[in-house]
Amino acid sequence: LSLTGFISNYTSSLSDFSAFYVAGKMASVGNAVDAYDLALFRAAYADIFPDAPAGYGWFYPPSFLLVQEPLSALPFQIARGLWLAATFGFFVLAMRPLVKKPEHWLLVVSAPAIAFHWHSGQTGFLIAAFFAFALVGLSRRDARGDWQAGLAIGFLTMKPHLWLLLPVFLAFEGRWRVIVVA
């Protein structure tokens, strides 16, 4: 499989946000728990996107539905645009303390991951923002920084495989307050 083929196949389908949208729709009618049943989720997906392949599932914690349910009340393209604008804006806000020179923003926004996540509608901007907030908080080495880092790391539980080693690192660093807050 070539990279060109992968990109071609990927971009011809709906974005990952479509799964968020379907789960939000399910939650809005009182069927949030059904989003975790792959057969029920795919049936709901086929109802909302009848011409799309049923390759998605819902693998996020229930708390993530609190964000997706209100978005699902909007038409799909508007909800997707709002999701992307909000998460990208949050990412830019989180990166501001880390990107010291204006010309470095060109490097940040031209990274291939930016284009990929902009198209896919994944959680990449959100996850990167939480990691950035955690890094800034950890660098402060005071109570406020520990709270900032802990809260950011706590929000990363929406993707457990991405933060799994952070508590180990924090324990080695003796950052107990951050662990408690997270």
Rosetta silent file (secondary structure, phi, psi, omega in degrees, C-alpha in Angstrom):
SEQUENCE: LSLTGFISNYTSSLSDFSAFYVAGKMASVGNAVDAYDLALFRAAYADIFPDAPAGYGWFYPPSFLLVQEPLSALPFQIARGLWLAATFGFFVLAMRPLVKKPEHWLLVVSAPAIAFHWHSGQTGFLIAAFFAFALVGLSRRDARGDWQAGLAIGFLTMKPHLWLLLPVFLAFEGRWRVIVVA
SCORE:     score description
SCORE:     0.000 S_00000001
   1 L     0.000  122.013  179.797    0.000    0.000    0.000 S_00000001
   2 L   -84.403  160.185  177.261    1.540    3.252   -1.055 S_00000001
   3 H   -61.778  -38.661  179.010    1.271    6.483    0.869 S_00000001
   4 H   -62.002  -43.212  177.907   -0.558    7.983   -2.114 S_00000001
   5 H   -63.532  -41.339  178.707   -3.082    5.146   -2.049 S_00000001
   6 H   -61.000  -48.098 -178.421   -3.586    5.540    1.674 S_00000001
   7 H   -64.613  -42.015  179.334   -4.202    9.266    1.365 S_00000001
   8 H   -61.251  -47.198  179.387   -6.515    8.774   -1.610 S_00000001
   9 H   -66.067  -38.583 -176.766   -8.567    6.121    0.208 S_00000001
  10 H   -68.697  -44.932 -174.320   -8.603    8.109    3.421 S_00000001
  11 H   -75.385  -14.829  179.729   -9.670   11.408    1.924 S_00000001
  12 L   -82.688  -11.719 -179.362  -12.478    9.858   -0.108 S_00000001
  13 L   -98.977  173.224  173.782  -14.339    8.761    3.022 S_00000001
  14 L   -65.712  161.515 -179.116  -16.064   10.750    5.730 S_00000001
  15 L   -81.340  168.720  175.932  -13.855   12.104    8.449 S_00000001
  16 L   -59.886  -26.942  179.043  -13.384   10.677   11.926 S_00000001
  17 H   -59.849  -25.634  179.430  -15.647   13.457   13.113 S_00000001
  18 H   -60.617  -34.616  176.425  -18.534   11.562   11.548 S_00000001
  19 H   -67.148  -39.930  177.411  -18.179    8.948   14.316 S_00000001
  20 H   -61.095  -42.383 -177.803  -18.253   11.714   16.936 S_00000001
  21 H   -63.126  -45.538 -179.966  -21.366   13.114   15.285 S_00000001
  22 H   -63.608  -44.788  178.860  -23.163    9.755   15.260 S_00000001
  23 H   -62.056  -39.654  176.191  -22.326    9.098   18.909 S_00000001
  24 H   -61.974  -41.893  177.162  -23.589   12.571   19.781 S_00000001
  25 H   -61.862  -42.138  179.516  -26.834   11.866   17.920 S_00000001
  26 H   -63.300  -42.575  179.436  -27.220    8.588   19.810 S_00000001
  27 H   -65.234  -36.619 -175.722  -26.652   10.347   23.132 S_00000001
  28 H   -67.125  -20.646  177.705  -29.134   13.089   22.251 S_00000001
  29 L  -106.153   15.584  175.788  -31.967   10.558   21.999 S_00000001
  30 L    84.985   14.830 -178.770  -31.006    8.756   25.207 S_00000001
  31 L  -113.573   37.067 -177.039  -29.013    5.930   23.615 S_00000001
  32 H   -58.550  -41.980 -177.594  -25.502    6.917   24.710 S_00000001
  33 H   -64.247  -28.815  179.681  -24.688    3.451   26.005 S_00000001
  34 H   -67.347  -19.717  178.512  -25.622    1.956   22.608 S_00000001
  35 H   -62.347  -22.931 -179.316  -22.726    3.839   21.026 S_00000001
  36 H   -87.254   -5.491  174.378  -20.440    1.228   22.619 S_00000001
  37 L   -94.847  111.079 -171.980  -22.224   -1.637   20.883 S_00000001
  38 H   -57.634  -40.297 -179.659  -20.500   -1.817   17.498 S_00000001
  39 H   -65.281  -44.100  179.142  -23.525   -3.289   15.684 S_00000001
  40 H   -67.730  -38.786  178.533  -25.884   -0.622   17.050 S_00000001
  41 H   -63.090  -46.777 -178.492  -23.367    2.124   16.376 S_00000001
  42 H   -66.008  -32.232  175.609  -22.847    1.009   12.782 S_00000001
  43 H   -66.235  -43.239  177.646  -26.618    0.794   12.254 S_00000001
  44 H   -64.893  -38.396  178.389  -26.996    4.374   13.511 S_00000001
  45 H   -61.055  -45.567 -179.621  -24.050    5.400   11.335 S_00000001
  46 H   -65.177  -32.030  177.058  -25.709    3.861    8.271 S_00000001
  47 H   -66.878  -39.679 -176.346  -28.948    5.718    9.075 S_00000001
  48 H   -83.190  -38.564 -179.174  -27.161    9.079    9.226 S_00000001
  49 L  -124.736   74.775 -172.476  -24.611    8.450    6.456 S_00000001
  50 L   -64.173  -25.028 -177.609  -26.243    5.842    4.176 S_00000001
  51 L   -93.933    1.743 -175.799  -23.687    6.113    1.369 S_00000001
  52 L   -96.783  148.107  173.562  -20.623    5.793    3.613 S_00000001
  53 L   -67.452  145.337 -176.361  -18.739    2.618    4.451 S_00000001
  54 L   -90.988   66.384 -176.858  -19.395    1.503    8.025 S_00000001
  55 L  -101.485    2.401 -175.391  -15.800    1.452    9.194 S_00000001
  56 L  -103.626  160.408  173.398  -16.076    3.548   12.322 S_00000001
  57 L  -142.888  176.008  179.036  -16.843    2.761   15.937 S_00000001
  58 L  -112.580  114.521 -173.613  -17.141    4.699   19.194 S_00000001
  59 L  -127.588   23.588 -176.970  -14.164    4.158   21.512 S_00000001
  60 L  -104.616  159.962  179.143  -14.127    7.275   23.683 S_00000001
  61 L   -68.799  157.942 -179.051  -15.121    7.660   27.332 S_00000001
  62 H   -55.821  -31.891 -178.859  -18.679    8.743   28.133 S_00000001
  63 H   -60.842  -27.333 -179.893  -17.473   12.191   29.189 S_00000001
  64 H   -68.576  -21.956  176.743  -16.517   12.944   25.579 S_00000001
  65 H   -67.454  -22.949  178.139  -20.202   12.714   24.664 S_00000001
  66 H   -62.186  -27.484  177.056  -20.754   15.899   26.666 S_00000001
  67 H   -87.593  -40.019 -172.462  -18.950   17.720   23.856 S_00000001
  68 H   -78.109  -30.419 -178.583  -20.302   15.710   20.960 S_00000001
  69 H   -60.921  -49.314  178.717  -23.992   15.706   21.904 S_00000001
  70 H   -63.685  -35.223  178.863  -24.513   19.487   21.498 S_00000001
  71 H   -64.143  -33.170 -176.774  -22.551   19.478   18.235 S_00000001
  72 L   -71.348   -9.516  175.744  -24.806   16.748   16.841 S_00000001
  73 L   -76.550  -15.499 -179.662  -27.790   19.119   17.089 S_00000001
  74 L   -93.481  160.124  171.064  -26.246   21.111   14.224 S_00000001
  75 L   -58.392  147.985 -171.469  -26.061   20.097   10.569 S_00000001
  76 H   -51.949  -52.308 -175.352  -23.033   17.851   10.016 S_00000001
  77 H   -64.936  -34.093  177.190  -20.828   20.267    8.044 S_00000001
  78 H   -69.775  -44.141  178.591  -21.486   23.117   10.481 S_00000001
  79 H   -61.016  -43.273  179.226  -20.781   20.867   13.468 S_00000001
  80 H   -63.476  -44.613  178.578  -17.569   19.628   11.833 S_00000001
  81 H   -62.412  -41.371  177.503  -16.449   23.172   11.034 S_00000001
  82 H   -65.321  -42.813  177.080  -17.170   24.308   14.574 S_00000001
  83 H   -58.112  -48.833 -178.307  -15.313   21.296   16.004 S_00000001
  84 H   -65.561  -44.839 -179.738  -12.257   21.984   13.859 S_00000001
  85 H   -63.714  -43.075 -178.571  -12.236   25.726   14.531 S_00000001
  86 H   -67.508  -45.895 -177.600  -12.671   25.260   18.288 S_00000001
  87 H   -71.437  -35.926  176.618  -10.064   22.515   18.678 S_00000001
  88 H   -67.182  -41.976  176.988   -7.569   24.272   16.407 S_00000001
  89 H   -60.697  -41.253  177.182   -8.108   27.531   18.309 S_00000001
  90 H   -62.739  -41.079  176.926   -7.577   25.688   21.594 S_00000001
  91 H   -60.967  -47.021  179.369   -4.374   24.187   20.159 S_00000001
  92 H   -61.821  -43.969  177.823   -3.084   27.628   19.125 S_00000001
  93 H   -59.056  -44.162 -179.391   -3.918   29.027   22.567 S_00000001
  94 H   -67.531  -32.639 -177.189   -2.074   26.169   24.264 S_00000001
  95 H   -80.369  -17.269 -175.521    0.964   26.527   22.004 S_00000001
  96 L   -52.266  -45.519  179.747    1.390   30.285   22.542 S_00000001
  97 L   -69.747  -19.064 -176.831    3.697   29.949   25.579 S_00000001
  98 L   -92.690  -25.416 -178.936    5.796   27.317   23.762 S_00000001
  99 L  -100.589  100.561 -170.767    6.220   29.096   20.419 S_00000001
 100 L   -80.496  -33.144 -175.371    8.396   32.074   21.300 S_00000001
 101 L  -110.723  138.193 -178.881    9.067   33.632   17.895 S_00000001
 102 L   -55.220  -37.334 -177.883    6.392   34.654   15.366 S_00000001
 103 L   -68.630  -18.425  178.079    8.287   33.012   12.509 S_00000001
 104 H   -74.181  -19.511  176.565    8.135   29.669   14.331 S_00000001
 105 H   -62.594  -31.294  177.224    4.358   29.657   13.901 S_00000001
 106 H   -60.447  -39.972  177.142    4.957   28.958   10.219 S_00000001
 107 H   -66.140  -40.345 -179.106    6.656   25.709   11.221 S_00000001
 108 H   -63.560  -51.893 -174.156    3.817   24.824   13.582 S_00000001
 109 H   -77.705  -14.489  178.072    0.985   25.387   11.119 S_00000001
 110 L   -96.585    2.460  177.183    2.819   23.832    8.170 S_00000001
 111 L   -62.767  138.507 -179.655    3.475   20.535    9.942 S_00000001
 112 H   -55.312  -32.240  179.922    1.903   17.650    8.005 S_00000001
 113 H   -62.648  -29.728  179.337   -0.050   16.598   11.101 S_00000001
 114 H   -63.883  -49.364  179.995   -1.943   19.889   10.993 S_00000001
 115 H   -63.492  -41.032 -179.862   -3.299   19.195    7.494 S_00000001
 116 H   -61.291  -48.886 -178.079   -4.067   15.582    8.379 S_00000001
 117 H   -70.451  -32.149  177.212   -6.016   16.497   11.500 S_00000001
 118 H   -62.856  -39.727  179.112   -7.758   19.383    9.767 S_00000001
 119 H   -74.872  -45.334 -170.608   -9.070   16.931    7.195 S_00000001
 120 H   -75.360  -26.431 -176.646   -9.775   13.994    9.474 S_00000001
 121 L    72.492   17.184  179.804  -11.535   15.851   12.258 S_00000001
 122 L   -67.738 -174.808 -179.970   -9.747   13.682   14.787 S_00000001
 123 L   -89.713    8.960 -174.514   -8.929   14.690   18.336 S_00000001
 124 H   -54.265  -44.696  179.350   -5.331   15.567   17.434 S_00000001
 125 H   -63.471  -41.738 -179.026   -5.643   19.319   18.021 S_00000001
 126 H   -65.545  -46.592 -179.655   -7.347   18.709   21.348 S_00000001
 127 H   -63.748  -45.022  179.055   -4.801   16.124   22.510 S_00000001
 128 H   -61.767  -38.078  178.467   -1.857   18.299   21.424 S_00000001
 129 H   -64.244  -44.620  178.976   -3.375   21.252   23.299 S_00000001
 130 H   -63.221  -40.594  176.187   -3.712   19.234   26.505 S_00000001
 131 H   -62.900  -41.482  179.498   -0.108   18.035   26.191 S_00000001
 132 H   -63.963  -45.260  177.350    1.045   21.623   25.608 S_00000001
 133 H   -60.818  -38.767  178.424   -0.880   22.895   28.637 S_00000001
 134 H   -64.586  -44.169  179.305    0.626   20.063   30.694 S_00000001
 135 H   -61.490  -43.515  179.118    4.159   20.919   29.555 S_00000001
 136 H   -63.906  -43.990  179.011    3.704   24.589   30.385 S_00000001
 137 H   -63.020  -43.675  179.547    2.252   23.716   33.772 S_00000001
 138 H   -63.443  -32.977 -178.071    5.033   21.260   34.573 S_00000001
 139 H   -72.123  -19.971 -177.828    7.673   23.832   33.671 S_00000001
 140 H   -71.987  -37.407 -179.923    6.307   26.305   36.224 S_00000001
 141 L    57.676   41.567  173.207    7.127   24.131   39.273 S_00000001
 142 L  -140.390  177.074 -175.611    4.602   25.869   41.525 S_00000001
 143 H   -60.480  -42.948 -179.461    1.093   25.073   42.807 S_00000001
 144 H   -63.464  -42.557  177.952   -0.659   26.843   39.929 S_00000001
 145 H   -64.280  -38.546  178.132    1.491   25.012   37.378 S_00000001
 146 H   -63.779  -40.677  176.963    0.833   21.687   39.102 S_00000001
 147 H   -64.626  -43.425  179.401   -2.928   22.318   38.909 S_00000001
 148 H   -61.256  -48.126 -179.582   -2.666   23.303   35.248 S_00000001
 149 H   -64.244  -43.346 -178.885   -0.612   20.220   34.396 S_00000001
 150 H   -62.608  -44.129  178.493   -2.807   17.930   36.455 S_00000001
 151 H   -64.228  -43.481  179.566   -6.021   19.138   34.865 S_00000001
 152 H   -62.537  -43.899  179.293   -4.551   18.878   31.370 S_00000001
 153 H   -66.691  -36.996  176.512   -3.267   15.364   32.048 S_00000001
 154 H   -59.942  -40.196  177.801   -6.641   14.438   33.552 S_00000001
 155 H   -67.670  -23.505  178.507   -8.362   15.459   30.315 S_00000001
 156 H   -69.453   -8.590  177.648   -5.947   13.213   28.415 S_00000001
 157 H   -62.485  -13.270  175.469   -7.744   10.215   29.916 S_00000001
 158 H   -65.873  -17.415  175.591   -9.981   10.428   26.855 S_00000001
 159 L  -131.608   75.447 -172.602   -7.045    8.730   25.088 S_00000001
 160 H   -55.197  -34.516 -178.413   -5.567    6.432   27.766 S_00000001
 161 H   -66.875  -17.830 -179.501   -2.928    4.945   25.478 S_00000001
 162 H   -90.387  -19.285 -177.211   -1.393    8.398   25.000 S_00000001
 163 H  -116.884    3.303 -171.751   -0.974    9.304   28.664 S_00000001
 164 L   -52.448  -38.908 -177.678   -0.358    5.902   30.252 S_00000001
 165 L   -88.457   -7.198 -179.327    3.289    6.555   31.166 S_00000001
 166 H   -60.249  -42.753  177.252    2.757   10.119   32.395 S_00000001
 167 H   -61.493  -34.960  177.355    1.968    9.071   36.000 S_00000001
 168 H   -64.805  -47.191  177.305    5.174    7.002   36.066 S_00000001
 169 H   -58.864  -45.826 -178.854    7.179    9.982   34.819 S_00000001
 170 H   -63.891  -37.412  177.505    5.488   12.269   37.343 S_00000001
 171 H   -64.809  -43.817  177.203    6.217    9.836   40.180 S_00000001
 172 H   -61.432  -32.863  179.511    9.902    9.715   39.220 S_00000001
 173 H   -83.495   -7.385 -178.444    9.897   13.500   39.208 S_00000001
 174 L    71.485   28.136 -177.603    8.171   13.638   42.598 S_00000001
 175 L   -94.245   62.654 -173.480    5.251   15.653   41.169 S_00000001
 176 H   -64.327  -38.057 -179.638    2.678   14.166   43.547 S_00000001
 177 H   -62.470  -39.837  179.511    0.312   17.136   43.459 S_00000001
 178 H   -63.134  -42.536  178.882    0.069   16.852   39.669 S_00000001
 179 H   -61.794  -43.973 -179.808   -0.808   13.144   40.001 S_00000001
 180 H   -63.637  -43.113 -179.550   -3.496   13.893   42.596 S_00000001
 181 H   -65.546  -41.891 -179.444   -5.027   16.663   40.475 S_00000001
 182 L   -63.255    0.000    0.000   -4.980   14.471   37.346 S_00000001
